[in-house]
Amino acid sequence: MAQTSCRKCSVPLVLGENWTDGLARARSYICRTCLSANGKAHYAKHAERAAELQRQRLAVPSNKKAAAALKSAYYAANKEKWLEYRATHRERLQQDTFLRAGKLLTWIRARAAKSGREFDLTREWIAERLQAGVCEVTGIPMELSKPPGSRFHPWAPSVDRVDSKLGYTQGNCRVVCWIYNMAKSEWSDEVVVTFAKALSARSSLAN
Ligand SMILES: [Zn+2]
């Protein structure tokens, strides 16, 4: 087939990059960025109504129980399929920066909502930084996979707030390796630098 391009933004569509197998099969000539924007616009338009309906549904105790029962029945009946999906999805999260960005965004959005902090990050903003591939502070290449049996990779990407008193905004955030984020916690870069210098000077492992 001749080269195709996005019907919204005209960017050339590249399978596996900005176009998925699913979209190609459905002959949906739209890039993932535009698709995601469409989804967001649709959600924004109907968010209040959807949230209200969901609240009404879950407010009835029997509905809540029925929903949970349906869910576990579904997982029980489709266990193989579900496990397979989970395994492939995990694998894809380690390869696909756009997918991974979506996952990070979901986490952060929830955390921002919980703490009532400002939030203006987008999937594209994160994906761009994941594609750059290095920690914005240390320059260490980031790692999307993780060692078997452990929850986190020290070089896994994470979103750090420069000033931890401020929100999850593009102006206050950067994508750094997990260990940097952990070490910095609610403090400043200077604290980590002091720590790292002292460690490096003392460590018999450093040369
Ligand atoms: Zn597009």
Boltz pocket constraint, residues with backbone or C-beta under 6 A from the ligand:
constraints:
  - pocket:
      binder: B
      contacts: [[A, 6], [A, 7], [A, 8], [A, 9], [A, 10], [A, 11], [A, 30], [A, 31], [A, 32], [A, 33], [A, 34], [A, 35]]
      max_distance: 6.0
